[in-house]
Amino acid sequence: MPTLHRLPNCKIAIYADDHNPPHFHIEGKGWRVLVAIDGLRVLAGNPSKAGAAMDWAASNTALLRTEWQRLNRPRG
């Protein structure tokens, strides 16, 4: 799972071969928030933990989409 960005209290990552909808993980010590790339909607976890990571994601949605597509290619 590539880490796309590190912040002082967490990291932002995307898992390969993960489930839909396209999303990313914000992970800190003892907590995780899953966020949909489109609309930055929190899918699971406590959104209050995600502050600065959500700001970063809002400015980097194109990178998040590109990495999701690279790591989660359709199988056929």
Secondary structure as GFF3:
##gff-version 3
##sequence-region A 1 76
A	DSSP	beta_strand	3	7	.	.	.	ID=ss1
A	DSSP	beta_strand	10	13	.	.	.	ID=ss2
A	DSSP	beta_strand	23	28	.	.	.	ID=ss3
A	DSSP	beta_strand	31	36	.	.	.	ID=ss4
A	DSSP	three_ten_helix	38	40	.	.	.	ID=ss5
A	DSSP	beta_strand	42	44	.	.	.	ID=ss6
A	DSSP	three_ten_helix	47	49	.	.	.	ID=ss7
A	DSSP	alpha_helix	51	59	.	.	.	ID=ss8
A	DSSP	alpha_helix	61	71	.	.	.	ID=ss9
###
